[in-house]
Amino acid sequence: MPVSLLTALSPLDGRYRGKVAGLCEHFSEHGLIRNRVRVEIAWLEALAAEPAFAEIAPFSPATVAELDAVAAQFDEGDSAAVKEIEAATNHDVKAVEYWLKKRLGHNAEVAAVSEFIHFACTSEDINNTSHALMLKAGRDEALLPVFDEIAARLRELAHRHADLPMLSRTHGQPASPTTLGKEIANIAARLLRARDGIARVALTAKFNGAVGNYNAHLAAWPDFDWEAFNRRFIESLGLEFNPYTIQIEPHDAMAELFDAVARTNTILIDACRDIWMYISLGYFRQRLKDGEVGSSTMPHKVNPIDFENAEGNFGMANAVLRHFSEKLPVSRMQRDLTDSTVLRNMGVGFGHSALGAVSMLRGLGKLEAEPARLAADLDACWEVLAEPVQTVMRRFGIANPYEQLKSLTRGKGISRDVLREFIAALAIPQGERDRLLAMTPANYTGKAAELARRI
């Protein structure tokens, strides 16, 4: 059966392909091969540019330009040619080396030093560097931008509804009022902090040979400072050099990144569930989309499907990402291949994260607050003012203020008039009594509006 959007095994490559297509450039098989080619070419150029290696003639500007073009213009046809070689070698990185020798064989300068392609490298030198480049690009160009869009949308909602009073619910029960904007600001603040955590992860790479000791390098040039040279090479690619490794880079930075993304996804799962509840309570309604159907049998339905889709995809992402962060830092002795097949699924973790974010962003764009519904809930819960009343009573030394208000309000609603009658009888200064009498569930919101505007 030919692979298509309808026959793809993974929904990321089928149903949702259009929403995560930007990640394919980075995490597909083609993306991996392209990065391997980029690293191999950069390594050859670095060797040729080093004066200490007399056996490698420096490349002319024309040859450097050609090498750069091969890396920059590497396309799917080139990947297919590499895969043809791999079918014979049964080794994916060696296939890249052979393809480069063939592809550049016409260039006399490169042909003269063709055995310096993949010089002193183990496959993991190429692979770990390529994986780090893939993750860096996927994070910076695909994942962070959509998280930033969500944060911007949340900030806009927080500012717009900074003054709109809302009944809080702790343990699902009426609690001290807040504002709708402040509750959205809480989400934005968490997301911004988590987003910065993702961005701060320094992606590491190693380039130190078969078991991390420069054995082959020193066999060829025993007096050369290979560690300093290879550090400069890795840093030239925008990565952080890891000097202490076994054959593989230990993936600790990867685990840190995957954990950071998973933590961000968890924050957004929490947000999706709360917003789902706000929609259920009628605090938000969702803008209608022409032609859309909410139920196959109930015509009235407008379901919060975007937030449900987001929650599900963030959960799928975290299942994969947490496996990555637990598995990848563990390797038997100097090397085993259990990481290889796992690393090929990096795009799955990032893909479901991005898909969840896209769905959540779409849902946020449909939200419209319902002030009348918010006001009705507040007006039905005058008992939430038991908190400020008993707190002021404490200030003026009235005995057992908490217990008095508990007796008046716990487990039962009270009316505005009952509460005002209680306040009127308090032995407190008249100014304080007037302030409490002027208090309503809608204006007892503390610094909520100020905090919402500050985000």
C-alpha positions in Angstrom: 0.0 0.0 0.0 1.5 3.3 -1.0 2.2 5.7 1.9 -0.1 8.7 1.9 -1.8 11.0 4.4 -4.5 8.3 4.6 -2.2 5.3 4.9 0.5 6.6 7.2 1.0 4.6 10.3 1.6 7.6 12.5 -1.0 10.4 12.7 1.9 12.9 12.7 2.7 11.8 9.2 -0.9 11.3 8.2 -3.9 13.3 9.7 -1.7 16.0 11.3 1.0 16.2 8.7 0.2 19.8 7.7 0.4 21.0 11.3 3.8 19.6 12.1 5.4 19.8 8.6 8.0 22.3 9.8 9.5 19.6 12.1 10.1 17.2 9.2 12.9 19.3 8.0 14.8 18.7 11.2 13.7 15.2 12.5 13.1 13.1 9.4 15.6 10.6 8.0 16.5 13.2 5.4 17.1 15.7 8.1 19.5 13.4 9.9 21.4 12.5 6.8 21.6 16.2 5.8 23.1 17.0 9.2 25.6 14.1 8.9 26.7 15.5 5.6 27.0 19.0 7.1 29.2 17.7 9.9 31.4 15.6 7.7 32.0 18.5 5.3 32.7 21.0 8.2 35.2 18.5 9.7 37.0 18.1 6.3 37.2 21.9 5.9 38.5 22.3 9.5 41.3 19.8 8.9 42.3 21.4 5.6 42.4 24.8 7.2 44.8 23.7 10.0 48.4 24.6 9.1 49.8 21.8 11.4 48.5 19.2 9.0 51.0 19.5 6.2 49.7 16.4 4.5 46.4 18.2 3.7 46.7 21.0 1.2 44.5 24.0 2.1 41.4 24.2 -0.1 41.0 27.1 -2.5 38.1 29.5 -2.0 36.3 27.8 -5.0 36.6 24.4 -3.3 35.4 25.7 0.0 32.4 27.3 -1.8 31.6 24.0 -3.5 31.8 22.1 -0.2 29.5 24.6 1.5 27.1 24.4 -1.4 26.9 20.6 -1.2 25.9 20.9 2.5 23.5 23.8 2.0 21.8 22.4 -1.1 21.6 18.8 0.0 18.1 17.5 -1.0 15.9 14.5 -0.9 17.5 13.1 -4.0 20.9 13.2 -2.4 19.4 11.4 0.7 18.0 8.7 -1.6 21.5 8.2 -3.1 23.0 7.8 0.4 20.3 5.3 1.2 21.2 3.3 -1.9 24.7 3.0 -0.7 23.5 2.1 2.8 21.6 -0.8 1.3 25.0 -2.3 0.4 27.1 -1.2 3.4 24.3 -1.8 6.0 25.9 1.2 7.8 24.3 4.6 7.6 27.3 6.8 8.5 29.7 4.9 6.3 27.2 5.4 3.5 27.5 9.2 3.9 31.3 8.9 3.7 31.2 6.9 0.5 28.6 9.3 -1.0 30.7 12.3 -0.3 33.8 10.7 -1.9 31.7 9.9 -5.0 30.0 13.3 -5.0 33.2 15.3 -4.7 35.4 12.9 -6.7 35.5 15.3 -9.7 37.2 18.0 -7.5 41.0 17.4 -7.7 41.7 19.1 -4.3 39.2 17.0 -2.5 40.1 13.8 -4.3 43.7 14.2 -3.3 42.7 14.2 0.4 39.6 12.1 0.2 40.7 9.7 3.0 40.5 12.7 5.4 36.7 12.5 5.0 35.6 10.9 8.3 39.2 11.1 9.5 39.7 9.6 13.0 35.9 9.7 13.5 33.7 7.1 15.1 30.2 7.1 13.7 29.0 8.5 17.0 31.2 11.6 16.5 29.1 12.4 13.5 25.8 11.2 14.9 25.8 12.9 18.3 26.8 16.2 16.6 24.1 15.8 14.1 21.5 15.0 16.7 22.5 18.0 18.7 22.1 20.2 15.6 18.7 18.7 14.9 17.5 19.3 18.4 18.8 22.9 18.4 17.1 23.7 15.1 13.9 22.0 16.1 13.8 23.7 19.4 14.7 27.2 18.1 12.8 27.2 14.8 9.7 25.1 15.5 8.9 24.5 19.2 9.9 27.8 20.9 8.0 29.9 18.4 4.7 28.2 19.0 5.2 28.4 22.7 5.9 32.1 22.3 2.7 32.5 20.4 0.7 30.9 23.2 2.4 33.1 25.7 1.6 36.2 23.6 -2.1 35.1 23.4 -2.3 34.4 27.1 -0.8 37.8 27.9 -3.3 39.5 25.6 -6.2 37.7 27.3 -4.7 38.5 30.8 -4.6 42.2 30.0 -8.0 42.3 28.3 -9.7 40.7 31.3 -7.5 42.0 34.1 -10.5 43.7 35.8 -13.2 41.1 35.1 -14.1 39.6 38.5 -14.3 35.8 38.8 -15.2 33.4 41.5 -12.2 31.2 42.4 -12.7 27.5 43.1 -10.3 25.7 45.5 -11.1 22.0 45.8 -13.9 22.8 43.3 -15.7 24.9 45.9 -16.3 28.7 46.0 -13.3 30.6 47.2 -11.8 34.1 47.4 -12.6 36.0 44.2 -9.9 36.7 41.6 -10.2 38.1 38.1 -10.3 36.2 34.9 -7.2 38.0 33.6 -5.2 37.1 36.7 -6.0 33.4 36.2 -4.8 33.6 32.6 -1.7 35.6 33.8 -0.8 32.7 36.1 -0.6 30.4 33.2 1.4 32.8 31.1 3.9 33.3 34.0 4.4 29.6 34.3 4.8 29.1 30.6 7.3 32.0 30.2 9.5 30.5 33.0 9.3 27.0 31.5 10.0 28.3 28.0 13.2 30.0 29.2 14.2 26.7 30.8 13.9 25.0 27.4 15.9 27.8 25.7 18.7 27.7 28.3 19.6 24.1 27.8 23.1 24.0 26.3 23.2 21.2 23.7 26.4 19.3 23.9 28.5 17.3 21.5 31.7 15.3 21.5 34.2 14.6 18.8 36.9 12.5 20.5 36.9 9.2 18.7 36.0 5.6 19.4 36.1 5.7 23.2 36.6 9.3 24.0 40.4 9.4 24.3 41.6 10.7 20.8 43.4 7.3 20.3 43.3 7.4 16.5 43.9 11.2 16.4 47.1 10.9 18.4 48.3 7.9 16.4 48.4 10.1 13.3 49.6 13.4 14.9 50.9 12.6 18.4 52.1 16.1 19.2 49.0 18.0 18.2 46.5 19.4 20.7 43.4 17.5 19.4 41.2 18.3 22.4 41.6 22.1 21.8 41.1 21.7 18.0 38.0 19.5 18.4 36.6 21.9 21.0 36.9 24.8 18.6 35.3 22.6 15.9 32.2 21.8 18.0 31.8 25.3 19.2 32.0 26.6 15.6 28.8 24.7 15.0 27.0 26.5 17.9 27.2 23.6 20.3 28.9 23.1 23.7 31.9 20.7 23.7 31.8 17.7 26.1 35.4 16.6 26.9 34.5 13.6 29.0 32.6 10.8 27.2 32.7 7.1 26.4 32.1 6.2 22.7 28.8 8.1 22.8 28.0 11.5 24.1 26.1 10.6 27.3 22.9 12.4 26.3 22.6 14.2 29.6 21.9 17.5 27.8 19.3 15.8 25.7 17.6 14.5 28.8 17.6 18.0 30.3 16.0 19.3 27.1 13.4 16.6 27.0 12.6 17.1 30.6 12.2 20.8 30.1 9.8 20.3 27.2 7.8 17.8 29.2 7.6 20.2 32.1 6.3 22.8 29.8 3.8 20.4 28.3 2.6 19.5 31.8 2.0 23.2 32.6 -0.1 23.5 29.4 -2.0 20.3 30.2 -3.0 21.9 33.5 -4.0 25.1 31.6 -6.1 23.2 29.1 -8.0 21.4 31.9 -8.7 24.7 33.7 -9.8 26.5 30.5 -12.0 23.4 29.7 -13.7 23.9 33.1 -14.1 27.6 32.5 -15.9 26.8 29.3 -18.0 24.2 31.0 -19.0 26.8 33.7 -19.9 29.3 31.0 -17.1 31.8 31.9 -16.0 31.5 28.3 -17.9 30.8 25.1 -16.3 29.7 21.9 -16.6 31.5 18.6 -18.5 29.5 16.1 -17.0 28.3 12.9 -19.2 28.1 9.8 -19.9 24.5 8.9 -18.5 23.0 12.0 -20.4 20.3 13.9 -20.2 19.7 17.6 -22.0 16.4 17.8 -23.4 13.9 15.3 -26.7 13.8 17.1 -26.9 17.0 19.3 -27.0 20.0 17.1 -26.5 22.5 19.9 -23.1 21.3 21.0 -20.0 23.5 20.8 -17.3 21.3 22.3 -13.9 22.5 23.6 -12.2 20.1 21.2 -9.1 22.2 20.7 -8.2 22.0 24.4 -9.0 18.3 24.5 -6.8 17.7 21.4 -4.0 19.7 23.0 -4.2 17.8 26.3 -4.1 14.5 24.5 -1.1 15.4 22.4 0.8 17.0 25.3 0.3 13.7 27.1 1.5 11.6 24.1 4.5 13.9 23.9 5.4 13.5 27.6 5.1 9.7 27.4 7.8 9.7 24.7 9.9 12.5 26.1 10.1 11.0 29.6 11.2 7.7 28.1 13.9 9.5 26.3 15.2 11.3 29.4 15.2 8.1 31.4 16.7 5.8 28.8 19.2 7.8 26.8 21.7 8.6 29.6 22.1 4.9 30.2 24.5 2.9 28.1 26.2 -0.4 28.8 29.9 0.1 29.2 31.4 2.2 26.5 28.6 1.7 23.9 25.4 -0.1 23.1 22.9 0.5 20.3 19.8 0.8 22.4 19.9 4.6 22.0 20.0 4.5 18.2 16.4 3.5 17.5 15.1 5.6 20.4 16.9 8.7 19.0 15.1 8.2 15.7 11.9 9.1 17.5 12.9 12.6 18.7 10.6 14.1 16.1 7.7 12.1 17.7 8.2 13.8 21.0 8.6 17.2 19.5 5.8 16.6 17.0 3.2 15.8 19.6 4.4 18.8 21.7 4.1 21.1 18.7 0.7 19.7 17.7 -0.6 20.2 21.2 0.6 23.7 21.2 -1.0 24.5 17.8 -4.3 23.1 19.0 -4.2 25.1 22.2 -3.4 28.2 20.3 -6.4 27.7 18.1 -8.6 27.1 21.1 -7.3 30.3 22.8 -8.2 32.2 19.6 -11.9 31.2 19.9 -12.4 32.3 23.5 -14.8 35.1 24.4 -15.6 35.9 28.0 -19.1 35.9 29.4 -19.2 38.7 32.0 -22.8 38.1 33.0 -22.2 34.5 33.8 -19.1 35.4 35.9 -21.1 38.1 37.7 -24.0 35.7 38.5 -21.7 33.1 40.1 -20.1 35.8 42.3 -23.5 37.2 43.3 -24.6 33.8 44.4 -21.6 33.4 46.8 -21.6 36.1 49.4 -20.1 33.6 51.8 -16.7 34.1 50.2 -16.6 37.5 52.1 -16.3 35.5 55.4 -12.5 35.7 54.8 -12.1 39.5 54.8 -14.7 40.0 57.6 -13.0 37.5 60.0 -9.5 39.0 59.1 -10.6 42.5 60.0 -12.2 41.2 63.2 -8.8 39.7 64.1 -7.1 43.0 63.5 -9.4 44.7 66.2 -9.1 41.9 68.7 -12.6 40.4 68.5 -12.7 37.0 70.1 -13.0 33.9 68.0 -13.6 35.7 64.6 -12.9 32.6 62.5 -15.3 30.5 64.5 -18.0 33.1 64.3 -17.8 33.2 60.6 -17.5 29.5 60.3 -20.8 29.1 62.2 -22.4 31.7 60.0 -21.2 30.4 56.6 -19.6 27.0 56.5 -21.5 24.5 54.2 -24.2 27.0 53.4 -24.8 30.0 51.3 -25.7 33.3 52.9 -27.3 36.4 51.4 -26.0 39.9 51.2 -28.4 41.0 53.8 -27.4 38.4 56.4 -23.8 39.3 56.0 -24.5 43.0 56.2 -26.5 42.4 59.4 -23.5 40.5 60.9 -21.1 43.3 59.9 -23.3 46.0 61.3 -23.2 44.5 64.7 -19.4 44.3 64.9 -17.5 46.3 67.5 -15.1 47.9 65.1 -14.4 51.5 64.0 -17.1 52.9 61.8 -14.8 53.5 58.9 -13.8 49.8 58.9 -17.4 48.8 59.2 -18.3 51.0 56.2 -15.5 49.5 54.2 -16.7 46.0 54.9 -20.3 46.9 54.1 -19.1 48.3 50.7 -17.4 45.0 49.9 -18.9 42.6 47.4 -17.8 39.4 45.9 -17.1 41.3 42.7 -14.8 43.9 44.2 -13.0 41.6 46.7 -10.2 40.7 44.3 -7.1 42.0 46.0 -4.2 42.8 43.6 -5.5 40.5 40.9 -6.0 43.2 38.3 -2.6 44.7 38.9 -0.9 41.3 38.7 -2.7 40.5 35.5 -1.5 43.7 33.8 2.1 43.2 35.0 2.6 39.9 33.1 
